[in-house]
């Protein structure tokens, strides 16, 4: 190649390099997971937020997927028919400021312990609630209150400081079934008022 050709070759090389650099930053790239050889299966989970702003609605994804199933039985293990809506309790938002309810993240005296089988106040008949919850990104469990443990072999946790019922963290990413006694139902209907009874209060 003679000297007269060097100039055009350098210009072409510089133009190619500039175009490549431009395309590198402009053209969108696929996520890194797309290029992996073996796909990793993912389990979808549901969850909820630690705060509620009054007058605002959070983003809700409308899906028909089942996230929780609950059945009721009497003490003789016979199906117990329930009528009307049910109010299930889970996490409690303790702290309010400037129109926001927030979860008390770090209590002064954190205290958790295994849930034990304790008697409930005998003002209504005992009903067994069997709840199956799908994978969720949090440990909180939902149920009718008041409640008491029913299965000594099932590991559930009382978060006494936050007044929550929890499952072990390792069970959050899998379907989880638990049973609890409750006295919240009267003749198949949830009572409009129930005492704020946590297991350690009984």
KOLSE-365261 format. One line per field, with one value per atom (N, C-alpha, C): residue number from 1; residue in three letters; x, y, z. Coordinates in steps of 0.2 Angstrom, whole numbers, m for minus. Layout:
% KOLSE-365261
i	NUM,...;
aa	Ala,...;
xx	X,...;
yy	Y,...;
zz	Z,...;
***
This chain:
% KOLSE-365261
i	1,1,1,2,2,2,3,3,3,4,4,4,5,5,5,6,6,6,7,7,7,8,8,8,9,9,9,10,10,10,11,11,11,12,12,12,13,13,13,14,14,14,15,15,15,16,16,16,17,17,17,18,18,18,19,19,19,20,20,20,21,21,21,22,22,22,23,23,23,24,24,24,25,25,25,26,26,26,27,27,27,28,28,28,29,29,29,30,30,30,31,31,31,32,32,32,33,33,33,34,34,34,35,35,35,36,36,36,37,37,37,38,38,38,39,39,39,40,40,40,41,41,41,42,42,42,43,43,43,44,44,44,45,45,45,46,46,46,47,47,47,48,48,48,49,49,49,50,50,50,51,51,51,52,52,52,53,53,53,54,54,54,55,55,55,56,56,56,57,57,57,58,58,58,59,59,59,60,60,60,61,61,61,62,62,62,63,63,63,64,64,64,65,65,65,66,66,66,67,67,67,68,68,68,69,69,69,70,70,70,71,71,71,72,72,72,73,73,73,74,74,74,75,75,75,76,76,76,77,77,77,78,78,78,79,79,79,80,80,80,81,81,81,82,82,82,83,83,83,84,84,84,85,85,85,86,86,86,87,87,87,88,88,88,89,89,89,90,90,90,91,91,91,92,92,92,93,93,93,94,94,94,95,95,95,96,96,96,97,97,97,98,98,98,99,99,99,100,100,100,101,101,101,102,102,102,103,103,103,104,104,104,105,105,105,106,106,106,107,107,107,108,108,108,109,109,109,110,110,110,111,111,111,112,112,112,113,113,113,114,114,114,115,115,115,116,116,116,117,117,117,118,118,118,119,119,119,120,120,120,121,121,121,122,122,122,123,123,123,124,124,124,125,125,125,126,126,126,127,127,127,128,128,128,129,129,129,130,130,130,131,131,131,132,132,132,133,133,133,134,134,134,135,135,135,136,136,136,137,137,137,138,138,138,139,139,139,140,140,140,141,141,141,142,142,142,143,143,143,144,144,144,145,145,145,146,146,146,147,147,147,148,148,148,149,149,149,150,150,150,151,151,151,152,152,152,153,153,153,154,154,154,155,155,155,156,156,156,157,157,157,158,158,158,159,159,159,160,160,160,161,161,161,162,162,162,163,163,163,164,164,164,165,165,165,166,166,166,167,167,167,168,168,168,169,169,169,170,170,170,171,171,171,172,172,172,173,173,173,174,174,174,175,175,175,176,176,176,177,177,177,178,178,178,179,179,179,180,180,180,181,181,181,182,182,182,183,183,183,184,184,184,185,185,185,186,186,186,187,187,187,188,188,188,189,189,189,190,190,190,191,191,191,192,192,192,193,193,193,194,194,194,195,195,195,196,196,196,197,197,197,198,198,198,199,199,199,200,200,200,201,201,201,202,202,202;
aa	Unk,Unk,Unk,Unk,Unk,Unk,Unk,Unk,Unk,Unk,Unk,Unk,Unk,Unk,Unk,Unk,Unk,Unk,Unk,Unk,Unk,Unk,Unk,Unk,Unk,Unk,Unk,Unk,Unk,Unk,Unk,Unk,Unk,Unk,Unk,Unk,Unk,Unk,Unk,Unk,Unk,Unk,Unk,Unk,Unk,Unk,Unk,Unk,Unk,Unk,Unk,Unk,Unk,Unk,Unk,Unk,Unk,Unk,Unk,Unk,Unk,Unk,Unk,Unk,Unk,Unk,Unk,Unk,Unk,Unk,Unk,Unk,Unk,Unk,Unk,Unk,Unk,Unk,Unk,Unk,Unk,Unk,Unk,Unk,Unk,Unk,Unk,Unk,Unk,Unk,Unk,Unk,Unk,Unk,Unk,Unk,Unk,Unk,Unk,Unk,Unk,Unk,Unk,Unk,Unk,Unk,Unk,Unk,Unk,Unk,Unk,Unk,Unk,Unk,Unk,Unk,Unk,Unk,Unk,Unk,Unk,Unk,Unk,Unk,Unk,Unk,Unk,Unk,Unk,Unk,Unk,Unk,Unk,Unk,Unk,Unk,Unk,Unk,Unk,Unk,Unk,Unk,Unk,Unk,Unk,Unk,Unk,Unk,Unk,Unk,Unk,Unk,Unk,Unk,Unk,Unk,Unk,Unk,Unk,Unk,Unk,Unk,Unk,Unk,Unk,Unk,Unk,Unk,Unk,Unk,Unk,Unk,Unk,Unk,Unk,Unk,Unk,Unk,Unk,Unk,Unk,Unk,Unk,Unk,Unk,Unk,Unk,Unk,Unk,Unk,Unk,Unk,Unk,Unk,Unk,Unk,Unk,Unk,Unk,Unk,Unk,Unk,Unk,Unk,Unk,Unk,Unk,Unk,Unk,Unk,Unk,Unk,Unk,Unk,Unk,Unk,Unk,Unk,Unk,Unk,Unk,Unk,Unk,Unk,Unk,Unk,Unk,Unk,Unk,Unk,Unk,Unk,Unk,Unk,Unk,Unk,Unk,Unk,Unk,Unk,Unk,Unk,Unk,Unk,Unk,Unk,Unk,Unk,Unk,Unk,Unk,Unk,Unk,Unk,Unk,Unk,Unk,Unk,Unk,Unk,Unk,Unk,Unk,Unk,Unk,Unk,Unk,Unk,Unk,Unk,Unk,Unk,Unk,Unk,Unk,Unk,Unk,Unk,Unk,Unk,Unk,Unk,Unk,Unk,Unk,Unk,Unk,Unk,Unk,Unk,Unk,Unk,Unk,Unk,Unk,Unk,Unk,Unk,Unk,Unk,Unk,Unk,Unk,Unk,Unk,Unk,Unk,Unk,Unk,Unk,Unk,Unk,Unk,Unk,Unk,Unk,Unk,Unk,Unk,Unk,Unk,Unk,Unk,Unk,Unk,Unk,Unk,Unk,Unk,Unk,Unk,Unk,Unk,Unk,Unk,Unk,Unk,Unk,Unk,Unk,Unk,Unk,Unk,Unk,Unk,Unk,Unk,Unk,Unk,Unk,Unk,Unk,Unk,Unk,Unk,Unk,Unk,Unk,Unk,Unk,Unk,Unk,Unk,Unk,Unk,Unk,Unk,Unk,Unk,Unk,Unk,Unk,Unk,Unk,Unk,Unk,Unk,Unk,Unk,Unk,Unk,Unk,Unk,Unk,Unk,Unk,Unk,Unk,Unk,Unk,Unk,Unk,Unk,Unk,Unk,Unk,Unk,Unk,Unk,Unk,Unk,Unk,Unk,Unk,Unk,Unk,Unk,Unk,Unk,Unk,Unk,Unk,Unk,Unk,Unk,Unk,Unk,Unk,Unk,Unk,Unk,Unk,Unk,Unk,Unk,Unk,Unk,Unk,Unk,Unk,Unk,Unk,Unk,Unk,Unk,Unk,Unk,Unk,Unk,Unk,Unk,Unk,Unk,Unk,Unk,Unk,Unk,Unk,Unk,Unk,Unk,Unk,Unk,Unk,Unk,Unk,Unk,Unk,Unk,Unk,Unk,Unk,Unk,Unk,Unk,Unk,Unk,Unk,Unk,Unk,Unk,Unk,Unk,Unk,Unk,Unk,Unk,Unk,Unk,Unk,Unk,Unk,Unk,Unk,Unk,Unk,Unk,Unk,Unk,Unk,Unk,Unk,Unk,Unk,Unk,Unk,Unk,Unk,Unk,Unk,Unk,Unk,Unk,Unk,Unk,Unk,Unk,Unk,Unk,Unk,Unk,Unk,Unk,Unk,Unk,Unk,Unk,Unk,Unk,Unk,Unk,Unk,Unk,Unk,Unk,Unk,Unk,Unk,Unk,Unk,Unk,Unk,Unk,Unk,Unk,Unk,Unk,Unk,Unk,Unk,Unk,Unk,Unk,Unk,Unk,Unk,Unk,Unk,Unk,Unk,Unk,Unk,Unk,Unk,Unk,Unk,Unk,Unk,Unk,Unk,Unk,Unk,Unk,Unk,Unk,Unk,Unk,Unk,Unk,Unk,Unk,Unk,Unk,Unk,Unk,Unk,Unk,Unk,Unk,Unk,Unk,Unk,Unk,Unk,Unk,Unk,Unk,Unk,Unk,Unk,Unk,Unk,Unk,Unk,Unk,Unk,Unk,Unk,Unk,Unk,Unk,Unk,Unk,Unk,Unk,Unk;
xx	4,0,4,3,7,5,9,8,1,m1,m7,m13,m13,m18,m19,m14,m14,m19,m19,m24,m31,m34,m41,m42,m37,m38,m38,m34,m35,m42,m44,m51,m56,m56,m61,m61,m54,m54,m56,m55,m58,m65,m68,m75,m79,m75,m78,m78,m72,m72,m77,m78,m83,m90,m92,m98,m99,m94,m95,m96,m92,m93,m100,m102,m109,m114,m114,m119,m118,m112,m112,m116,m116,m119,m127,m129,m135,m140,m138,m142,m143,m150,m151,m149,m146,m144,m149,m149,m153,m151,m155,m152,m147,m143,m137,m140,m146,m149,m150,m151,m153,m148,m141,m136,m133,m136,m134,m136,m132,m133,m139,m140,m145,m149,m156,m161,m162,m163,m164,m172,m176,m183,m184,m189,m190,m197,m198,m204,m207,m213,m215,m218,m217,m220,m224,m228,m232,m230,m232,m230,m234,m232,m235,m230,m233,m228,m228,m223,m222,m225,m228,m231,m238,m242,m248,m249,m250,m251,m258,m261,m268,m270,m275,m277,m274,m269,m266,m267,m267,m268,m261,m259,m253,m254,m249,m250,m252,m257,m260,m260,m257,m257,m263,m268,m274,m273,m272,m271,m276,m278,m283,m280,m273,m270,m272,m272,m274,m268,m268,m263,m264,m270,m271,m278,m278,m284,m285,m291,m293,m299,m299,m304,m305,m311,m313,m316,m314,m317,m319,m323,m325,m320,m320,m316,m316,m321,m322,m319,m316,m313,m318,m324,m330,m329,m331,m331,m335,m333,m337,m339,m345,m348,m347,m344,m344,m347,m351,m355,m352,m352,m350,m343,m341,m334,m330,m323,m319,m313,m311,m306,m300,m295,m289,m283,m280,m275,m268,m264,m257,m252,m249,m244,m248,m246,m249,m244,m247,m243,m244,m239,m239,m238,m234,m232,m235,m238,m241,m238,m236,m233,m235,m237,m238,m242,m247,m252,m249,m244,m241,m242,m244,m244,m238,m233,m227,m227,m223,m222,m216,m217,m211,m206,m201,m195,m191,m189,m184,m187,m190,m193,m187,m189,m184,m182,m187,m186,m189,m185,m187,m188,m193,m194,m198,m195,m199,m198,m203,m203,m207,m206,m210,m218,m222,m229,m231,m234,m236,m244,m246,m253,m256,m260,m263,m270,m274,m281,m283,m289,m292,m298,m300,m305,m311,m315,m321,m327,m327,m334,m337,m334,m337,m333,m337,m334,m327,m323,m317,m318,m315,m315,m308,m306,m300,m299,m294,m293,m287,m288,m282,m281,m275,m273,m267,m268,m262,m261,m254,m252,m247,m247,m243,m236,m231,m224,m225,m222,m222,m215,m214,m208,m207,m212,m211,m213,m212,m213,m220,m224,m230,m235,m239,m244,m251,m256,m263,m268,m272,m277,m282,m288,m293,m290,m291,m289,m295,m295,m289,m287,m281,m279,m274,m274,m269,m266,m260,m257,m261,m261,m265,m261,m255,m250,m243,m242,m235,m229,m231,m225,m224,m228,m227,m224,m218,m214,m217,m220,m223,m220,m219,m215,m220,m220,m224,m219,m220,m216,m220,m218,m222,m221,m215,m215,m219,m220,m224,m231,m232,m239,m240,m236,m237,m236,m238,m237,m233,m227,m222,m221,m219,m216,m209,m205,m198,m196,m191,m189,m187,m185,m183,m190,m195,m202,m205,m202,m206,m207,m202,m202,m205,m210,m213,m220,m225,m232,m231,m235,m235,m242,m243,m250,m249,m253,m253,m260,m261,m268,m267,m273,m273,m281,m281,m288,m290,m296,m299,m306,m308,m315,m318,m316,m318,m325,m327,m333,m339,m345,m351,m356,m358,m364,m362,m356,m353,m352,m352,m351,m345,m341,m336,m339,m337,m340,m338,m342,m340,m334,m334,m329,m326,m319,m315,m310,m309,m304,m297,m293,m286,m282,m282,m279,m273,m267,m261,m260,m257,m256,m253,m248,m245,m250,m255,m260,m265,m265,m270,m268;
yy	m6,0,6,11,17,22,27,33,36,37,40,37,30,27,27,29,29,34,40,45,42,40,37,31,27,21,23,28,31,34,38,41,36,30,25,22,20,17,22,28,33,33,33,34,27,22,15,15,17,17,22,28,33,30,26,24,18,14,8,11,16,19,22,25,28,23,17,12,9,8,5,9,15,19,20,20,22,16,10,4,1,0,m4,m11,m13,m20,m24,m31,m35,m37,m38,m40,m45,m45,m50,m57,m58,m65,m68,m64,m67,m71,m69,m72,m78,m80,m85,m92,m97,m103,m107,m107,m111,m106,m106,m101,m103,m98,m100,m99,m104,m102,m98,m93,m88,m90,m89,m89,m82,m81,m74,m74,m68,m67,m61,m60,m54,m51,m45,m42,m36,m31,m25,m20,m14,m9,m8,m4,m3,4,7,14,15,19,21,28,32,39,40,44,46,50,48,51,49,44,42,34,32,25,22,17,14,10,9,5,m2,m4,m11,m15,m20,m25,m29,m28,m33,m39,m44,m51,m56,m61,m66,m72,m71,m77,m77,m83,m85,m83,m79,m78,m81,m82,m85,m89,m94,m98,m100,m99,m101,m105,m110,m115,m115,m117,m117,m123,m126,m132,m131,m135,m135,m139,m140,m144,m151,m153,m161,m162,m156,m157,m157,m155,m154,m147,m147,m140,m136,m129,m124,m119,m118,m113,m106,m102,m95,m90,m85,m81,m74,m70,m63,m62,m56,m54,m56,m57,m58,m53,m51,m46,m50,m51,m54,m49,m50,m45,m48,m43,m45,m41,m36,m31,m25,m22,m16,m10,m4,2,6,7,10,17,20,27,32,37,42,49,52,58,61,67,71,67,64,60,54,51,44,40,34,28,24,23,19,13,8,3,4,2,4,m1,1,m4,m7,m2,m5,m3,m7,m6,m6,m2,m1,m8,m12,m19,m24,m26,m31,m38,m42,m48,m53,m58,m63,m70,m74,m81,m86,m92,m97,m96,m97,m97,m104,m103,m109,m110,m116,m117,m114,m109,m106,m106,m106,m106,m99,m98,m92,m90,m84,m83,m86,m89,m94,m90,m84,m80,m83,m86,m89,m96,m100,m107,m106,m111,m112,m114,m111,m113,m113,m118,m119,m116,m112,m108,m112,m114,m117,m112,m110,m105,m107,m106,m107,m101,m99,m93,m94,m91,m92,m88,m89,m86,m78,m76,m69,m66,m60,m57,m55,m56,m54,m60,m60,m65,m65,m59,m58,m64,m66,m71,m67,m69,m66,m71,m69,m73,m69,m73,m69,m69,m63,m62,m62,m64,m67,m74,m76,m83,m86,m92,m96,m102,m104,m110,m116,m120,m127,m133,m132,m137,m136,m140,m139,m141,m145,m146,m141,m136,m130,m124,m122,m117,m110,m107,m100,m95,m89,m84,m79,m77,m71,m66,m60,m54,m50,m50,m47,m39,m37,m29,m26,m30,m27,m30,m35,m38,m41,m45,m49,m56,m60,m67,m68,m72,m73,m80,m81,m88,m87,m93,m93,m90,m86,m82,m87,m93,m98,m101,m100,m102,m97,m91,m85,m87,m90,m91,m98,m100,m106,m106,m110,m110,m113,m110,m111,m112,m117,m119,m119,m116,m115,m116,m118,m118,m115,m111,m108,m108,m108,m108,m100,m99,m92,m92,m87,m86,m80,m78,m72,m73,m80,m81,m83,m81,m83,m84,m91,m93,m92,m93,m92,m85,m80,m73,m71,m67,m64,m58,m58,m53,m46,m41,m34,m32,m34,m31,m37,m37,m42,m39,m42,m39,m39,m34,m34,m39,m45,m50,m53,m52,m56,m62,m67,m73,m71,m67,m66,m62,m59,m56,m61,m67,m72,m75;
zz	0,0,0,m4,m5,0,1,5,4,m3,m4,m1,1,3,11,14,21,24,21,24,24,18,18,22,23,28,35,37,44,45,40,41,41,37,38,45,47,54,59,59,64,64,58,57,60,58,61,68,71,78,82,79,81,81,75,75,80,81,85,92,94,101,102,97,97,98,94,95,101,104,111,116,116,121,119,113,111,110,108,107,113,115,122,122,127,128,132,131,134,141,146,153,153,158,158,158,162,162,156,150,144,141,143,140,144,149,153,150,151,147,150,157,160,164,162,165,172,177,184,185,187,188,194,193,199,202,208,211,213,210,211,218,221,228,228,233,234,241,242,248,249,254,255,258,259,261,268,270,278,279,275,276,272,275,271,271,266,265,265,269,269,263,259,253,247,248,242,241,235,234,231,233,231,224,220,214,216,213,214,207,207,201,201,197,197,194,198,195,199,195,198,201,202,206,213,215,222,227,232,236,243,245,252,252,255,256,263,265,272,273,277,279,286,288,295,297,303,306,313,316,323,327,333,337,335,332,330,323,320,313,308,309,304,301,295,291,295,295,299,294,292,287,290,285,287,282,285,280,281,276,276,275,275,274,280,279,285,285,291,292,295,291,293,295,301,303,301,300,299,302,298,301,304,309,312,311,308,308,314,318,324,324,320,320,315,317,313,313,307,307,300,300,293,288,290,286,284,287,285,291,290,295,293,298,297,302,300,304,308,315,320,318,315,313,318,323,328,335,338,345,350,355,361,364,364,367,363,358,353,356,355,359,354,352,348,352,351,354,350,351,348,350,346,347,351,357,360,360,362,363,369,369,375,374,380,380,378,374,372,377,378,382,380,384,383,382,378,377,371,367,360,359,355,354,350,351,347,340,335,328,326,322,319,312,311,305,302,296,292,286,286,281,277,270,266,262,263,260,255,249,244,245,241,243,243,248,250,252,251,252,259,264,271,275,282,286,289,289,292,290,295,293,295,291,292,295,299,302,306,308,312,319,322,329,334,340,343,341,342,340,345,344,348,344,346,342,343,338,338,336,333,331,335,340,343,338,333,328,323,323,318,321,318,321,318,323,321,327,325,330,332,338,341,341,337,338,343,349,354,354,352,351,346,340,335,335,339,339,333,330,324,325,320,320,313,314,309,307,301,299,299,299,299,292,292,286,280,282,276,273,276,273,269,268,265,257,254,247,245,249,247,250,247,250,257,261,268,271,275,278,286,289,296,299,305,308,315,317,323,326,332,335,335,335,336,339,342,345,342,336,332,329,328,325,329,328,331,327,327,322,315,313,306,304,308,306,311,308,312,316,323,327,325,326,324,328,335,339,343,343,346,350,356,361,357,359,356,360,359,363,359,361,358,363,360,365,371,372,378,383,381,385,388,386,388,395;
***
